[in-house]
C-alpha cells in the first residue's frame, strides 16, 4: 500500500512563493511518475506538473516559467516550487504517484493566493 503525504500549503499574497512537498511511503515501483494536480472550487482537477524517475518533466501552460517540479528518487519525495503566484493559482493541490498498475493520491493541501 502506497501513502502520499503532502505539506507546504498555505496562504500567500499575490507575487509570493510557496514550496509543496510530497513524501511517498510503502511499496512503489522503481519506475513511476510523480506529479501535482490541483482543483479549484467548481472546476475539474487539472494537471500542474509531472516528473518521471528519469527526470523528464511536463508542465501546464499556465504555470510554465513560474513553477518547478523536482524529485529525490532515493527519498521518494517530489517537490513543487511555486513562484509569482496569482489568485488563479488558488486551489487544493494533490500529489500523485502513477505506476503502470495504479494511481495513488494524497489527501490534498490548500493553497490560497490573496490579491
C-alpha positions in Angstrom: 0.0 0.0 0.0 1.4 3.4 -1.0 0.7 6.5 1.0 1.4 10.1 -0.1 1.7 12.9 2.5 1.7 16.5 1.3 3.0 19.5 3.1 3.7 23.2 2.5 0.4 24.7 1.5 -0.9 27.9 3.0 -1.9 31.5 2.4 0.3 33.8 0.4 0.0 37.2 -1.2 0.0 37.6 -5.0 3.6 37.6 -6.3 4.7 35.4 -3.4 6.1 31.9 -3.3 5.3 28.6 -1.8 7.0 25.2 -1.8 5.0 22.0 -1.7 6.5 18.6 -0.8 5.1 15.1 -1.0 6.6 12.1 0.6 5.7 8.6 -0.6 5.9 5.6 1.7 5.2 1.9 1.1 6.0 -0.3 -1.8 6.4 1.8 -5.0 7.7 0.5 -8.3 11.1 1.8 -9.2 9.7 3.3 -12.4 6.9 5.8 -11.9 5.8 9.3 -12.5 5.1 11.7 -9.6 3.3 14.9 -10.0 1.0 17.6 -8.8 -2.6 18.3 -9.7 -5.0 21.0 -8.5 -8.7 21.5 -8.2 -10.2 24.9 -7.7 -13.8 25.3 -6.4 -16.3 24.5 -9.1 -13.6 23.3 -11.5 -12.3 19.9 -12.6 -9.0 18.6 -11.3 -6.2 19.6 -13.6 -2.5 18.7 -14.1 0.0 21.1 -12.8 3.3 19.3 -13.3 4.8 15.8 -13.5 8.3 14.3 -13.3 9.3 10.7 -14.0 12.1 8.7 -12.5 14.3 9.7 -15.4 13.8 13.4 -14.6 11.6 14.3 -17.5 9.1 17.0 -16.7 5.9 18.3 -18.0 4.0 21.5 -17.0 0.6 23.0 -17.6 0.9 26.1 -19.8 -0.5 28.2 -17.1 2.5 27.5 -14.7 5.4 27.3 -17.1 8.2 29.6 -16.1 6.7 30.0 -12.6 6.6 26.5 -11.1 9.4 24.0 -10.9 9.0 20.3 -10.1 11.8 18.2 -8.7 12.2 14.8 -7.1 14.5 12.7 -4.9 14.2 9.1 -6.0 16.1 7.7 -3.1 13.8 9.5 -0.6 10.6 9.1 -2.7 9.9 12.9 -2.4 8.5 15.2 -5.0 8.6 19.0 -4.6 6.8 21.8 -6.3 8.4 25.3 -6.1 5.8 27.9 -6.9 6.8 31.4 -7.7 5.0 34.5 -8.8 1.8 33.1 -7.5 -1.5 34.8 -8.5 -5.1 34.4 -7.3 -5.8 32.0 -10.2 -3.5 29.5 -8.6 -5.8 29.1 -5.6 -6.8 25.5 -5.3 -6.4 22.3 -3.4 -3.1 20.7 -4.6 -2.9 16.9 -4.8 0.2 14.8 -5.0 0.0 11.9 -7.4 2.2 8.8 -8.0 1.4 6.8 -11.1 2.7 3.4 -12.0 1.7 1.1 -14.8 -0.6 -0.6 -12.4 -2.1 2.1 -10.2 -2.6 5.7 -9.5 -2.1 6.9 -5.9 -3.3 10.3 -4.5 -2.5 12.3 -1.4 -5.1 14.0 0.7 -4.5 17.4 -0.8 -3.2 20.7 0.6 -4.8 24.0 0.3 -3.0 26.9 -1.5 -4.7 30.3 -1.2 -3.3 33.3 -3.0 -4.7 36.7 -2.0 -4.8 39.7 -4.3 
